[in-house]
Amino acid sequence: MEEISKKQANLIWLISEISSVIERLEHFEEKYSTELSEVHPNFAKSARNLVHYRAMRKEDIRAIQKKLANLGLTQLDRAEAHIMASLLSVRSILEGLLSKKPIKKAKADLTFKKSIRMAKSNAKSLLGYRSKGRRTRIMVTLPSEAAHNYHMVREMISNGMNCARINCAHDTEKEWLLMIGNVRRASEKLNRKCKVTMDLGGPKVRTGTLKPGPKVKKLRPLKNLRGKIVEDYNVWMGPNPDRDPTLPHIPVELMGLKKLKAGDRLFFRDARNKKRELTITSVTKLGCRAICQKTTYLETGMKLYTNIEQNSVPIIVGDLPRLAPYILLHKEDFLRLHRDPVPGEPAVWDDKNKLISQAHISCTLGEVFDQVREGEPVFFDDGRIKGLIRQANKDELLVEIIKVGNNGSKLRADKGINFPESQLKISGLTAKDKKDLEFVVQHADTVNLSYVNRMQDVKDLIAEMQKLGAPEGFGIILKIETQNGFNNLTKILLEAMKNYPLGVMVARGDLAIECGWDNIIRVQREILSLCRAAQIPDIWATQVLENLSKQGIPSRAEMTDAAMAQRTDCVMLNKGPYIIQAIKLLDTIFKDLEIYQEKNIRLSPAMEKADIH
């Protein structure tokens, strides 16, 4: 009898505690009645559920969860999408156990099935159709080359890209229009609808321009640890790029290639005056393929000869793109960060290793010079470089570099700058954002709002979209990348839910720096939970398969990260020379894991089906 009484006491306590939580939910619903009445009709139930979720999380419910677990019941740990339904259902079960009578079915406005259907519908409206065999979409940042290389865009869509992302911080309207044209054309040809989403640059603090680099292309065959070449470097020579977007292009006039045949060699001295040669492996009407067997630096205007004496009629290398310049920084170096937008350059040393001039680069947002102070930290390029401000005035900061990679770190133009401990008051749409938005609402499907810090940022965007006559169903994606954005997220979401469709991007690069590396896992988890509560599609972004995309080989940590990302609605890949391979691999990972995970619910297929053969 004593044991039964103890069980009854536990049930009575649980029923009372859950009833208190339900009362809190109803109180918060009333408190936010004005905000809830203003959301888009498609978000009416979702917004109410979001308020319920925040109300439940106002207090620690771990004691309730543990006691429910002891009874073999739900621990409410995956109830974000249907809070009231979960609480009412659990309370009904507990009351049935206490009274030993049939359980009465609990009624809720947003049921379990409805919440799942709504989440899927919202994801489809914002991100388009999913690919066969996987639920999670793949978004890819288009490189500048996508404006002129239709075959690259076609390959991206063919291999699994569902959304094409264009960053308004790069290129111009002319290139954006060409990119979108290629996406629309390839989508139609492949009968695969690919959405176009465009990032507004926002009040992003970035490094300014650097003095242009040389027009040089490095050809580097793959070597083993002993320095022996294990794979030749393949290139395409012709006036236009090859259909294979992964094949490096050397621009040359077609006339000079007409007499070449497989096996012929081209002789020359490279940019370092080293003797080099290219061997032709195949020839077509559009150009030819060749291999390079030594590390070579080609340069615009370089002459390639068909004989070893190098006195034949030369084939001239056309206009190569300039190498992206950079400043190599080491620990204890100093960097001048200035307001004046003059191009930056590396430090200059004389023959006796004496410093002539310090490395310097501009900052794109002049307001920061009025708001930062000496002694505050500064991060560059997603936290890869850390410095401390040693001197500060209205025109310039002197930064001491205190953390870089083992062999130093390269700082390039247009890289992010973060001041996580500085009280910066920078927010809202910039003048450039408003100009870019005119193009975006006319040609894209969705706009990505960068650096969302407060409700007003969303209000300003929606007002501007209405002024520009954005079409019905034009989507908004909120990029959460600051501590303020995270702190204000519930209010930001309720404001943004006046527009449909809507999504949230977890921009982990800046977010990790702003919130601290020790907090990023908790913060990104909380953001995903809030998105699930609101049935708003979530997008996992920054450094996904970055090593693979940029260097051709993924790391083990990247593979694990990509697998974790499968629980979100969409994952964003950034551009890189091996982006096609990255898309293929991510597509494969998601399809392989589909049987194990449905959003945040773990599934258990028969183990025999998962055996490795």
N, C-alpha and C positions, 0 to 999 in steps of 0.2 A: 504493500500500500504506500509505503514511504517513497518508493521509487516512482510509482505512478504519480503521486502528488508532485514530485519534483519535475516530472515531465509536463504535468499540467501547468505548473508554475512557469516553466520555460515558454510554453505555448501562449499563456496569458500575457507574459512579458513581451513576447514577439508581436502578438496582435496589437498590443497597446503602442509599442514603438513604431510599428508600420503605420498604424492609424495616425500617429503624430506626424509622421513624414507626409502622409497624404494630405493632412490639414495644412502643412507648410506649403505643399504644392498648390493647393487651392488658394491660399493667401497670396502667393507670388503671382498666380495667374490674374488675380484681381488687381494686384499692384501694377502689373504691366499691361492692363487692359487696353490702354490707349495705343501703345506700340503694337500690340497684337491685332488691333482692329485695322491697322494701316498696312499690313503686309499683303503681298500678292495673294489672291485666292488659292493658288496652287500651294502656297506655303502656310495656309491658315493653321492646319493641324500640326505641321512640323514646327512652327514657331511656338505654339503652345507647349509642345513636347520639349523644346529647347529650354523654355522657362522652367518647366518641371524638372528637367535634369539639373539645371543650376541650383534650383531650390533644394533638391535632394543632396547635392554636393556641398551645401552650405555647412553641414555638420558631418562629423566623423561617424560613418555607419558600419565600421568594421566589426563591432561587437554583434550587430544584427547579422552581418554576413557569416560570421563564424558559427553562430548558433543555427542558422539556416543550413549551413554545410553539414553540421552534425546530424541533422535530420534527413540529409540526402536531398535537400531542395536547392533550388537556384540560389546562387549567392548574389544575385543582382549585379554581377560583374560585367555582363554583356547586355544590359537592359537599356543602354542609352537611347536606342531608336524607338522605344515604346515604354517609357517610364511608368505612366499611370496604369497601363494594362498589366505590367509586370507586378506592381505593388498590389493591385486589386486581386490578381490571380493568386499570389502568394498568401494574401490575407484570407481568401476564401478557402484555400487548402488547409491553412492553420486552424481556421474556425471549424472545418469539417473534422480535422483530427481531434480537436478539443471536445466537440459535441458528439463525435462518433456517428454523425449523420451524413447522408450523401452530400457531396460538395456542390454548392450552388455556383453556377457559372458566372464569373464576374464580367461586367460590361464596361467597356472603355471606348472612348471616341476614336482613338487610334489603336487598332488591334495589331497583333504581331504580323499577320499576313499583309495588312494594309501598309504597314511601315516598310516592309521589304519591297512591295510593289512600288511605293512612292519613291524610295531611294533609287531603284533601278530606272524608273521613268525620269527622274531628275538628272541622273547621270547621262542618259541617252539624249535628253534635250540639250544639255550643255556640251557634251563631249562626242556626240554622234554614236553611230552604231559600233558595237564591239566586234572584235574579230572572232571568227569561228574557233571554238576550242578554248577561249579565254575570256574572262570577264573584265580584267584590268586593261584599260587602254594604254597606248604608248604615245606620248607627245614628244616631238623632236624639234629642237631649235635649228632652224635652217641657216646654213652658212651663206655668205655672200655669193658663193659660186652657184647656189641654187637659182639665182636670177637668170643665169645664162646656160645652165646645164640641166636640160629637161630630163635626160636619162637618169641623172642622180636622183631627182625628185621621184621619178617613176619607180626606181629601185627602192627608195625609202617606203613608199606606199605599198609596193608589191611585197615587201618583207615584213610589213606589220605596223607601219606608222598610221595612227588613227587621227592625230591632230598635228598640224604643222604650226610651229610657233615662230613668229617674226619679232625680233627685238627692235623697237623704234630707236634705241640708243645707237644703232648701227645702220649704215647705208642711207639711202634716200627714197623718196616716194617712187622714183623711177624704178629702182631695184625691187622695192616691195611689190609693185604692180606686176613686174615680171615673175617674181617668186609665186605670187598668188595665181597668176595665169598658168604657170607650170603645174601647180597643185591641182587646180580645177581641171586642167586638160588631162593630167594623169589619172585623176579620180574617175573621170568619165570613161577613159579608155579601159581602165581596169575594173570598172563598175564597182568601185569601192569609195564610198563617201568619206572624204577626209576633211575635217573641220579646219578652219584657219583662225588662229588666235594671235593677237598682237599685244605686245608689252608696251605700255607707256613708260618712259624712262623714269619718271617721278623725280623727287628731289634727292636723287642718289648722289652721294659724295664720291667722286671718282678721280683717278689720276688723269691729268691732261695729256696732250700730245707729246711725242718725242720726235727728235730730228729723224727724218726718214732713213731707213736702212738701205743697203745696197740691193740692186736687182740681181740677186744670186739665188740659185737653187742647189741644194745639197743632195747628192745621190749617194746613199750609203748602203752597201750590201750587208746582209745579216752575217754576223761573225759569232763564233763560239768563244769560250773563255780564253782560249789560246790565241785568239786573234785571227783564226783561220776562217775564210769565207765559207759559209755553209749554204748560202742561197744568193744567187745573183739578184741585182736590183733591176727590175723590169720597168721600162718607160714607153710612152707612146709619143711618136714624133709626127707632127702634122700641123696644119693651120688651126684645127679645132680639136677639142678634147675627144678622147675615145668614148664609145658607148659605155665602157666599164668605168664608172666614176672613181674607182679605187686606183686606177692606173695613172701615175704621175704624167703630166703633159709637158712636153718640150715644144714650144711653138716654132715652127719653121715653115717656109713657103713650100708648097707642093711641088713646084717646078724642080727644086733641088733634089727631091727624093725619087724622081721618075726613073732614073737609071739604076737605082739601087736594087739589090736582090738579097735573099737570105744568105747569110754567111759573109757579106761585105762588112768591112770595118771602117769606122770614121776616126781619124787621128786629130789630136789637138792638144793644146796646153791649157789647163784649167785656170781658175782665178788665182791660184797660188803658184802658177807657172810650172806645175807638175805635168809630166807626160801622161796623157790619158787616152783611152779609146772606147768607143761604143761598138758593139757587134749587132748587126741587123739580124733578127730572127724570123721576121715575116713582113711581107709588103702587101698592101691593098691599094685600092684607088683613092682612099681617104688619107693614107699615111703609112707608117710602118711601126713595128715593135722593135725594140732594141734592148740589150742587156748591158749593164755596167758592172765590172768585176773589181773595181777599186773605188774607195771613197773619192768622190769628185765634186768640185764646185763649179757649176756652169754659171755663166754671166750673160746678160743681155748684150747682143752684138758679137758674141764669141764666134770664131770661124772654125768650122769642122771640115776636115779634108778627107778625100777618099784615098789618098796615098800617104805612105809613111813619111815621105819627104816634105809633105805639107806645102805643095806648090800647085795643086790642082785647083779648079774653080771651087771656091768654098761654099759650104752651106751655112747660112748665117742664122744663129739663134735669135729668135724674135724677142718681143718684150716680155720679160719675166716679171712676176709680181715682186714687189720689194719685200725683203725679209722684215718681219716685225722687229723693230728695234727694242732694246731693253736696257735696264740699268742693273748690273750685277752688284748685289749688296751682301756684305759679310757682317758678322757680329762686330760691334764697336765702330762701324762706319757711321758717318753722318750724312743725312739727306736734307736738302733744303726744299721745303714744300711752300710754294708761293702762290699768291693771288693772281699775279700777272700771267696771262695765258700764253707766254712765250714757250716754244717747244723745249722740253727737257732734254738732258743729255747726261751720260755717265761722268764720273769724276775723271779729271785729267791729271796725269803724273808726268814729271820730267824724267830724263835718262837716269837720274840719281834717286829715283823713287820718292821724290819730294812732291807733295800735293800742290798742284797749281790752282785747281778750282774744284769745289765740292760737287758731287752729284746733285742734280736738282730736277724737279718736275712740278708742274702746276696742279692746283686743285680746282675742280670744275665748279664748286659752289663757294663763292666768296664769303658768304655769311658765316662760315665756320670760324674764320679768323677773328671774328668779334666775340666768339662764344667759348672757345677752348682756352685752357690755362696750362701754364708750365707744370710739369710733373705728371700730367695725365697720359695714359697709354693711347697709342694709335695702332691700328691694324691695317695691313694692306692685303689685297688679293685673297679674300675669304680666310684671313687669319694666317696665311703662310708666312707673313713677315710681321714681326711685332717691334714697335719702337716706343720710345718715351720722348715727350716734348720737353726739350731742354731750354729752349727760348721761344717766346711767342710775342708777336706784335700784330698790328692790324694788316700787315702786308705779307708776313712770312713766319713760318715755323721752322725751327731747327730741331730735327728729329734724330736721336741716337738709336741706331738699330741694335736691339738686344736679343732678337731671336730670328734665326733663318734656318735653312736646310744645312745639311752637313758640309756641302761644298758651296755654300752661299745660295741666295735665291734671286731669281730674275724678276724685276718689277717692270711691267709693260704699261703701255698707255691704256686708258679706259678700264682700269681695275678698281674695284671697290675700296673705299677708305672708311674705316669705322672708328668712332670715338666712343667706346662703350661706357666710359665713366664721365663723359662730358654731358652737360645738360643742354643738348641742342634743341632749339625750338624751330625745327624745319619740318614742314608738312604740307600736304595739299598738292593740287595740280600746278605744274609750272606753265609758263607761257608756251614752251615747246610742246608740252603734253596737250594743251588745248588745240594747238595747230595740228598735231599728229592725229588727235581724236577725230578731226574732220575727215581724214582719210580712212581711219579705222572703221567708223560706222558705215561708210559707203562700201567698203570692199571686204571686210573680215566678218567672221561670225561671232567673235567674242573679243572683249578687251580685258587685258590684265592690268589691274591697278597696283602699282608698286608702292612700297612703304606706307601701307595703310596703318595709321596710328590712332585714329579716333573716328567717331561717327561723322564728324563734319567732312572728312575726306570723302566718304561715300556719298554724302549729300551733295557735295560739289560735283562729283562725277555724274550722278544721276541727273542733276539739274542741267549740266552741260550736254549730256546725251539727249535730253528732251529738247533742248534748244536747237540741237543739230538734226533733230528728227530721226533719231535712231529707230530702225524698224522693230516691230513687235517681235519678241523672241530673241532679241540681241542679248548675248550673254555677258556676264561680268565674272571675272575671277579675281578674288582678293588675295594679294601676296602678303602673307604674314611673315615679316622678317625683322621685327624689332620687339623689344620688351614691352613697349607701350601698346603695340598692336596686339600682343598676346594678353596683356592685362585688361584691355578694353574689348576683347573679342566678342563677348556675348552681345553687348550693345551695338557693336559694329555689324554683327550678323543680323540682328533685328532690323537695323536700318537698311541693310543691303537686301533683305528679303522682300522689300517693296518691288524689287526687280526680279523677273524670272526669264531665263534660268540663271543660276548663281553657283559659283564654286569657290573653293579656298585652296590656295597653293601654299604648302609648307616649304618656304624658301630657306632650307637648312643652313646654307652658307653664312649669310648675314645673321640669321637667328642664333646660331651657335656662338658667334662672337658677342652679340648684343646680350644674350641671356647667360653666357658663360658655358664653357665646355662641360662643366659638371652638371649643368641643368638641362642641356639640350634634349636628352632622352625623355625626361619627364615632361618638358614643355611640348615636344612634338606629339607625345602620346595624348596629352590633354587637348591639343588642337584637334587631333583626329577624333577624340571622343565627342567634342562639341559639334563637329561636323556630322557625326553619326546621329547625334541627338536632334539635329536640325534637318536630317535627310539631305544634307548638302554634299555634293561630290567633293572628294578630297584628292589633291594632286601632290605627290611625293617628288620633291625636286632637289637639285644640287648634288653634283658629284656621283650620280648613279652610273656605274660602269665607266668611270672617267678614265682610268688607266687603259681600258680596252679601246675606248673611243679615240683617245689621243695617241696611245703608244702601240696598240694592237694586241696587248696581253692583259687579261683581267687579273686582279689580285683575289686571294681567297676571301678577304674581308668584303670586297665588292660583291662577290657572288652571294654571300650571306645577306648583305644589305639589299640586294636585288630581290632575293627570296622573301625578305621581310616586307618589301614594298608591295608584294602581290596582294596584300590585304587591303590596299587602297583602291580607289576607282581609276586612278591614272598615275603613270610614272613619267617624269620628264627626263629625256636624255639631252645633254648638251652636244654641240657640234664638235667634230674632230675628224682627222683623216680616215679613221676606221669606223665611222658612224654606221655604215651599212652592217658591218659585223656585229656592232653593239645592238642594233635593232633585232637582227636575227637571233642573237643569243638571248636577249630579254624575252622575245616572243616564245622561244623554246622553254625557257625557265617558267614563264607564266602558264603555258599549256601543260607542262609536266606537273605543276603544283596545283592545278585547278581542282583536282579530285580531293585535295587535302584541306582547302580553305575556301569558304564562302564569306567574303568580307571579313568580319572579325570573329566568325564562327569556325572553329576547327572541325573538320570532318574526318571520319574514320572509314576509308574504303577497305575492302577485304585486303589483307596484307599480301595475299598471293598476287594481286594485281599490281602491287608496287614492287614486287621482286625484281632484282636486276638480272637480266639474262645475258 
